Amino acid sequence: MRLSSTYSYWLLYLFVAAVPGKLCSQQGTGKFPLAEMNRPWVDLINDSIYKIKDDFPYQALPLAQKALKVSEQLSYPEGKARAYSRLGMVYNVLMQYDSAIYYFQQSLDYRLEKGLSQRGISIMHAYLGNTYILKGAYARAISHLKAAVELQKGLNNKKELAAAYNDLAIGYKLRAERRLRAQQPEASRAEGEQAIKYYKKSLVLYEAEKEWGAYADICNKLSSLFRMKDQADSTLYYLDRAEFLFDSLRQHKAQPDSPAYLSGLLDTYLRKGRCYDHINRFEEAFIYHQRALEISRQLEDSLSLFMVLINLGESFLLQKKFQQARRCYLEALAMSKKKEQEPVMLKTLYLNLSAVCDSLKQYSQALSFLNRGMALSMKIGLEEEQARIEDAAENIRLESNLKEIEAQKRHQRNLFRIAIAGSATLLILAAVIIWSFWKNQRIQNILTEKREKEREEALVNYLKAAEQKILNEKNELQENLLERVGRELHDGLGSSLVAARLKLENLNHILEPISPKALNLSKNIYALIKTTYEEMRKVSADLENLSLEGGLIFSLNKLCDDMNGMKNSPKISLMTTGHGNIALSPKIEFNVFRIIQEALANVIKHARAENVNLQLIWADNTLNVTIEDDGIGFDPNSTKDNLGLNNIKSRVHSMGGTLTLDTAPGKGASLFIDIPVSVQLS
């Protein structure tokens, strides 16, 4: 019966604590054959450490140390070499890479000294190479991974040789990406070619062994290298193969939705989405981004979902769909606050959010996100530079030039100390300057406080006037923009539709004697284009005309009639009083009409009302507008980001009017607007 990892651990722990010491104390008495009894025990401990290291690294650590100690007491070389490697694995899980490298190197040296199996030596080279990759020391990593490949070639194990080629290709690929970031395109291209070569060798071996999951994973990795070279056809070729294989594995295996296959398919969808975005095929890109989103939610993997949202946001950003991009980025930002994400991904998120907010004219938010992105970018740049320097140092160390490396490190430490000392001096000096400035400013504030109080009222009046001017300019800009859009629709799209109609008329004459079905279809298209053209002309005329034909009352009656004729529209009743006594300027009439039009549109979209009462009263040089509905109402505190209501407020304030909103959930809504008709818009 197989025990769970947790139970295995506690049983082994008790066994380690109680038995070996006693057994070792009996050595030489003839009571216990230690060499035969304890070596299987050490093997059992080493095997158990391998199984529990990922879930219980802190509990696996003392077990590995005990296995090492007992192996030394028993003079058991294989057990000691394996105990060293297990210690390295545990420290790798704990992300203490220097300690991991130390124990992997101990295991490698001990295996070489004792002449142990070539397979074990190859595996230690592979572990060292992969750990150096995690540290970013790619030169040292490639050296060990090449040694692992050469040893595997003589062992006749195709799967392990394929894995060794794969690891070596990863080392070259990561170094190619670093060269590219360091503005070294030629060196990056050479490293990338090496990575492609070893990936293809791995691909051949996995295909021969029918390891289709690993084969598909290599296809994904190859696609990223061809994308770096801007070879879209090759990129899509390998991604199509990976998608087909992962999808086939999902359909034919006993557990089609296992995390391994889903993760591989998710990676493929992410890469295909990015590739299609890169070549401006956004419709296909959106399909694969959506598929990736579905799988990441199915896997409940927050890191994958975070990456999918960023990629989807970048796709929308390339298409200038800023609102959709903003929603994706904000969801990703909310996830990053719950769980720490990679700095590179966070930097991308902040910079893209800044670009989106800037495009949406949310300048304060854009500046905030830009500052965060630049701070992360500087931090990542420093880390990349440090990693690049360390990689260069590894190259030099491989050439046995250790003295120069130590001198470089000492120089860096001295520079760091100088920088720290200079920073501390600057901080002290800045603190003194700030304190002096604050003290002088406080004195000036006391002296000027009386004068400021006298000027306060004048400043408030000035700000109100400035705000009024800004609102007027905003509305004028909006109206100019609508007029311009109307002209563009009429001149640009209208001309295209007319040309299309003429070409279809010619096509009808050609098709009439050839194909009645095709002629019928062509006539239907012609009718559709004609209808579209008429609708476009109507919209264009509405946009260009910023005055009301027939006046405000005539336009409102027509608006109510049109809306009453709409499906699922509430019954709208209009009552006007006193409008014959006071005349309104055309701009005031236009703004009042737009306010009522926006308010009625909001009622139809959101209120679920059956009746709407619209009332306009002219009295005492004031126009009173009341809009009441019997709908579901809403929380008035939730309207901060309501674009329609904000537009209404802006127009009311631009005319010097006041707006009052009376609503609550379940109680309908009433909008009261008072506009002084003596105000004339500039």
ChimeraX attribute file (.defattr): number of C-alpha atoms within 10 A of each C-alpha:
attribute: neighborCount
match mode: 1-to-1
recipient: residues
	/A:1	3
	/A:2	5
	/A:3	9
	/A:4	9
	/A:5	15
	/A:6	11
	/A:7	10
	/A:8	16
	/A:9	21
	/A:10	12
	/A:11	11
	/A:12	17
	/A:13	17
	/A:14	10
	/A:15	13
	/A:16	19
	/A:17	12
	/A:18	11
	/A:19	11
	/A:20	18
	/A:21	11
	/A:22	10
	/A:23	15
	/A:24	15
	/A:25	10
	/A:26	14
	/A:27	14
	/A:28	10
	/A:29	8
	/A:30	8
	/A:31	9
	/A:32	15
	/A:33	13
	/A:34	16
	/A:35	12
	/A:36	10
	/A:37	11
	/A:38	20
	/A:39	19
	/A:40	12
	/A:41	19
	/A:42	28
	/A:43	18
	/A:44	13
	/A:45	25
	/A:46	24
	/A:47	14
	/A:48	18
	/A:49	29
	/A:50	17
	/A:51	15
	/A:52	19
	/A:53	23
	/A:54	15
	/A:55	12
	/A:56	16
	/A:57	19
	/A:58	15
	/A:59	16
	/A:60	25
	/A:61	19
	/A:62	15
	/A:63	24
	/A:64	27
	/A:65	15
	/A:66	18
	/A:67	29
	/A:68	24
	/A:69	16
	/A:70	23
	/A:71	23
	/A:72	13
	/A:73	11
	/A:74	19
	/A:75	13
	/A:76	16
	/A:77	17
	/A:78	20
	/A:79	24
	/A:80	27
	/A:81	25
	/A:82	25
	/A:83	30
	/A:84	25
	/A:85	28
	/A:86	28
	/A:87	30
	/A:88	30
	/A:89	28
	/A:90	26
	/A:91	22
	/A:92	22
	/A:93	16
	/A:94	15
	/A:95	14
	/A:96	15
	/A:97	20
	/A:98	15
	/A:99	17
	/A:100	26
	/A:101	24
	/A:102	17
	/A:103	23
	/A:104	28
	/A:105	19
	/A:106	18
	/A:107	26
	/A:108	24
	/A:109	15
	/A:110	18
	/A:111	21
	/A:112	14
	/A:113	9
	/A:114	11
	/A:115	11
	/A:116	15
	/A:117	11
	/A:118	16
	/A:119	16
	/A:120	20
	/A:121	23
	/A:122	25
	/A:123	22
	/A:124	29
	/A:125	27
	/A:126	26
	/A:127	26
	/A:128	28
	/A:129	28
	/A:130	25
	/A:131	25
	/A:132	23
	/A:133	20
	/A:134	14
	/A:135	17
	/A:136	21
	/A:137	24
	/A:138	29
	/A:139	23
	/A:140	23
	/A:141	28
	/A:142	25
	/A:143	18
	/A:144	21
	/A:145	28
	/A:146	20
	/A:147	19
	/A:148	29
	/A:149	23
	/A:150	14
	/A:151	20
	/A:152	24
	/A:153	14
	/A:154	11
	/A:155	13
	/A:156	10
	/A:157	12
	/A:158	17
	/A:159	18
	/A:160	21
	/A:161	24
	/A:162	27
	/A:163	20
	/A:164	27
	/A:165	26
	/A:166	24
	/A:167	27
	/A:168	28
	/A:169	30
	/A:170	25
	/A:171	26
	/A:172	24
	/A:173	26
	/A:174	18
	/A:175	25
	/A:176	26
	/A:177	19
	/A:178	20
	/A:179	20
	/A:180	16
	/A:181	13
	/A:182	14
	/A:183	10
	/A:184	13
	/A:185	14
	/A:186	12
	/A:187	15
	/A:188	22
	/A:189	19
	/A:190	13
	/A:191	20
	/A:192	25
	/A:193	18
	/A:194	17
	/A:195	26
	/A:196	21
	/A:197	14
	/A:198	19
	/A:199	25
	/A:200	19
	/A:201	15
	/A:202	26
	/A:203	24
	/A:204	14
	/A:205	20
	/A:206	23
	/A:207	14
	/A:208	11
	/A:209	12
	/A:210	12
	/A:211	13
	/A:212	18
	/A:213	18
	/A:214	22
	/A:215	24
	/A:216	27
	/A:217	21
	/A:218	21
	/A:219	25
	/A:220	26
	/A:221	24
	/A:222	25
	/A:223	27
	/A:224	21
	/A:225	21
	/A:226	19
	/A:227	18
	/A:228	16
	/A:229	14
	/A:230	14
	/A:231	14
	/A:232	16
	/A:233	13
	/A:234	17
	/A:235	24
	/A:236	21
	/A:237	13
	/A:238	23
	/A:239	28
	/A:240	18
	/A:241	16
	/A:242	28
	/A:243	22
	/A:244	15
	/A:245	22
	/A:246	25
	/A:247	16
	/A:248	15
	/A:249	19
	/A:250	18
	/A:251	12
	/A:252	9
	/A:253	11
	/A:254	9
	/A:255	11
	/A:256	16
	/A:257	16
	/A:258	13
	/A:259	13
	/A:260	13
	/A:261	21
	/A:262	21
	/A:263	19
	/A:264	20
	/A:265	26
	/A:266	26
	/A:267	22
	/A:268	27
	/A:269	27
	/A:270	22
	/A:271	25
	/A:272	28
	/A:273	26
	/A:274	22
	/A:275	25
	/A:276	19
	/A:277	22
	/A:278	16
	/A:279	11
	/A:280	14
	/A:281	13
	/A:282	19
	/A:283	12
	/A:284	14
	/A:285	25
	/A:286	20
	/A:287	14
	/A:288	22
	/A:289	23
	/A:290	17
	/A:291	17
	/A:292	30
	/A:293	22
	/A:294	15
	/A:295	22
	/A:296	23
	/A:297	12
	/A:298	13
	/A:299	17
	/A:300	11
	/A:301	12
	/A:302	17
	/A:303	16
	/A:304	19
	/A:305	23
	/A:306	24
	/A:307	20
	/A:308	27
	/A:309	25
	/A:310	24
	/A:311	26
	/A:312	25
	/A:313	28
	/A:314	25
	/A:315	25
	/A:316	21
	/A:317	20
	/A:318	14
	/A:319	13
	/A:320	13
	/A:321	15
	/A:322	21
	/A:323	16
	/A:324	15
	/A:325	25
	/A:326	22
	/A:327	14
	/A:328	22
	/A:329	24
	/A:330	17
	/A:331	14
	/A:332	22
	/A:333	19
	/A:334	11
	/A:335	16
	/A:336	18
	/A:337	9
	/A:338	9
	/A:339	9
	/A:340	10
	/A:341	16
	/A:342	9
	/A:343	14
	/A:344	14
	/A:345	14
	/A:346	22
	/A:347	22
	/A:348	18
	/A:349	28
	/A:350	24
	/A:351	22
	/A:352	23
	/A:353	31
	/A:354	25
	/A:355	21
	/A:356	27
	/A:357	23
	/A:358	17
	/A:359	16
	/A:360	13
	/A:361	11
	/A:362	13
	/A:363	15
	/A:364	12
	/A:365	16
	/A:366	21
	/A:367	17
	/A:368	15
	/A:369	21
	/A:370	22
	/A:371	15
	/A:372	16
	/A:373	23
	/A:374	15
	/A:375	13
	/A:376	20
	/A:377	19
	/A:378	12
	/A:379	15
	/A:380	15
	/A:381	15
	/A:382	12
	/A:383	12
	/A:384	16
	/A:385	14
	/A:386	13
	/A:387	17
	/A:388	19
	/A:389	15
	/A:390	19
	/A:391	21
	/A:392	17
	/A:393	22
	/A:394	20
	/A:395	17
	/A:396	16
	/A:397	16
	/A:398	13
	/A:399	9
	/A:400	11
	/A:401	13
	/A:402	14
	/A:403	11
	/A:404	13
	/A:405	17
	/A:406	12
	/A:407	11
	/A:408	14
	/A:409	15
	/A:410	12
	/A:411	12
	/A:412	12
	/A:413	12
	/A:414	12
	/A:415	12
	/A:416	12
	/A:417	12
	/A:418	12
	/A:419	12
	/A:420	12
	/A:421	12
	/A:422	12
	/A:423	12
	/A:424	12
	/A:425	12
	/A:426	12
	/A:427	12
	/A:428	12
	/A:429	12
	/A:430	12
	/A:431	12
	/A:432	12
	/A:433	12
	/A:434	12
	/A:435	12
	/A:436	12
	/A:437	12
	/A:438	12
	/A:439	12
	/A:440	11
	/A:441	12
	/A:442	12
	/A:443	11
	/A:444	11
	/A:445	13
	/A:446	9
	/A:447	11
	/A:448	11
	/A:449	10
	/A:450	10
	/A:451	10
	/A:452	12
	/A:453	10
	/A:454	10
	/A:455	10
	/A:456	11
	/A:457	10
	/A:458	10
	/A:459	12
	/A:460	11
	/A:461	11
	/A:462	12
	/A:463	11
	/A:464	11
	/A:465	12
	/A:466	12
	/A:467	14
	/A:468	17
	/A:469	14
	/A:470	14
	/A:471	18
	/A:472	19
	/A:473	14
	/A:474	15
	/A:475	16
	/A:476	14
	/A:477	12
	/A:478	12
	/A:479	16
	/A:480	15
	/A:481	14
	/A:482	18
	/A:483	19
	/A:484	15
	/A:485	16
	/A:486	22
	/A:487	18
	/A:488	14
	/A:489	19
	/A:490	21
	/A:491	12
	/A:492	11
	/A:493	15
	/A:494	19
	/A:495	13
	/A:496	13
	/A:497	18
	/A:498	14
	/A:499	12
	/A:500	15
	/A:501	20
	/A:502	12
	/A:503	12
	/A:504	18
	/A:505	15
	/A:506	10
	/A:507	15
	/A:508	21
	/A:509	11
	/A:510	12
	/A:511	16
	/A:512	13
	/A:513	9
	/A:514	11
	/A:515	11
	/A:516	12
	/A:517	11
	/A:518	14
	/A:519	19
	/A:520	14
	/A:521	12
	/A:522	17
	/A:523	17
	/A:524	12
	/A:525	15
	/A:526	20
	/A:527	13
	/A:528	13
	/A:529	17
	/A:530	16
	/A:531	12
	/A:532	14
	/A:533	20
	/A:534	13
	/A:535	12
	/A:536	18
	/A:537	18
	/A:538	13
	/A:539	16
	/A:540	22
	/A:541	16
	/A:542	15
	/A:543	19
	/A:544	19
	/A:545	15
	/A:546	17
	/A:547	17
	/A:548	17
	/A:549	10
	/A:550	9
	/A:551	14
	/A:552	20
	/A:553	17
	/A:554	11
	/A:555	16
	/A:556	19
	/A:557	13
	/A:558	12
	/A:559	17
	/A:560	17
	/A:561	15
	/A:562	11
	/A:563	18
	/A:564	15
	/A:565	12
	/A:566	11
	/A:567	7
	/A:568	13
	/A:569	20
	/A:570	22
	/A:571	17
	/A:572	19
	/A:573	15
	/A:574	15
	/A:575	12
	/A:576	14
	/A:577	13
	/A:578	11
	/A:579	15
	/A:580	8
	/A:581	9
	/A:582	14
	/A:583	12
	/A:584	16
	/A:585	13
	/A:586	17
	/A:587	16
	/A:588	21
	/A:589	20
	/A:590	18
	/A:591	20
	/A:592	22
	/A:593	20
	/A:594	15
	/A:595	22
	/A:596	18
	/A:597	16
	/A:598	15
	/A:599	17
	/A:600	23
	/A:601	15
	/A:602	13
	/A:603	25
	/A:604	19
	/A:605	11
	/A:606	12
	/A:607	20
	/A:608	17
	/A:609	21
	/A:610	15
	/A:611	16
	/A:612	22
	/A:613	15
	/A:614	20
	/A:615	16
	/A:616	19
	/A:617	16
	/A:618	21
	/A:619	15
	/A:620	9
	/A:621	14
	/A:622	16
	/A:623	22
	/A:624	20
	/A:625	20
	/A:626	17
	/A:627	22
	/A:628	21
	/A:629	26
	/A:630	19
	/A:631	22
	/A:632	17
	/A:633	21
	/A:634	18
	/A:635	11
	/A:636	13
	/A:637	7
	/A:638	8
	/A:639	12
	/A:640	9
	/A:641	8
	/A:642	9
	/A:643	10
	/A:644	15
	/A:645	15
	/A:646	13
	/A:647	16
	/A:648	21
	/A:649	17
	/A:650	19
	/A:651	20
	/A:652	21
	/A:653	17
	/A:654	24
	/A:655	24
	/A:656	16
	/A:657	19
	/A:658	15
	/A:659	14
	/A:660	12
	/A:661	12
	/A:662	15
	/A:663	19
	/A:664	15
	/A:665	12
	/A:666	13
	/A:667	14
	/A:668	19
	/A:669	23
	/A:670	18
	/A:671	16
	/A:672	15
	/A:673	20
	/A:674	20
	/A:675	22
	/A:676	17
	/A:677	22
	/A:678	15
	/A:679	16
	/A:680	13
	/A:681	14
	/A:682	9
